[in-house]
Amino acid sequence: MAKKKKDRKIIVIFRKIIAIIANVLMVLLILVGIVVAVSVLPIRNNFKILSVMSGSMQPKIPVGSIVVIKPAQEYVVGNIVTFKNNSQRKKDDYTTHRIVDVQDASDSSKLYITKGDANDSNDSERVEPRRIIGKYLFQIKWLGYLLVYIKTLPGLILIIIIPSAIIVYEEFKKMHRETRELIKKRRKKKAKIIQPKIEKSTFKKKAVKHAKNH
């Protein structure tokens, strides 16, 4: 009997821990979702959030980080910028590197020479101003892994669907428990009202019976 009670306590504690983790993950995902949703709105000079999955900017930007970038009026040597690559394979193919030099182009515009901090040489392509998405503001470590993983089917199931199911299940259990408690209270209240009536009726019957006997 004692063993069963102990096992039940362990199960209850385990469920509470799972529920707490699920709630924390859900809040985190909601916050990230809101920020990401705002970043994709067609607002002039709006900030953007991107995942960095290469080590070319280490140690400044570790692999698996997310970077927050924002368009600037001017880009100078030393700025870390995110720009579109001339890749035909991917629509959203970006690189986040540091500007190491600025050259004047033939059409009076500028060309930016970029380089990853961890790379030995400059990037082979010169970057035109139109390709620059924005300037690096700050980064959050490890969160890039989460964003990339969520885009996969296993990530969607593990990070969103399962925690959501656990939360719904726990809320359903709570509602069921509260409903049962409410029903019990109503039954007790009803019993308290009925009991005096029964006692009064019994007393009258006994009194009538006693009067007949006499």
Buried (B, 14 or more C-beta within 10 A) or exposed (E): EEEEEEEEEEEEEEBEEBBEEBBEBBEEBEEBEEEEEEBEEEEEEEBBBBBBEEBBBBEBBBBBBBBBBBBBEEBEEEBBBBBBBEEEEEEEEBBBBBBBEBEEEEEEEBBBBBBBBEBEEBBEBBBBEEBBBBBBEEBBEEBBBBBBEBEEEEBEEBBBEBBBEBBEEBEEEEEEEEEEEEEEEEEEEEEEEEEEEEEEEEEEEEEEEEEEEE
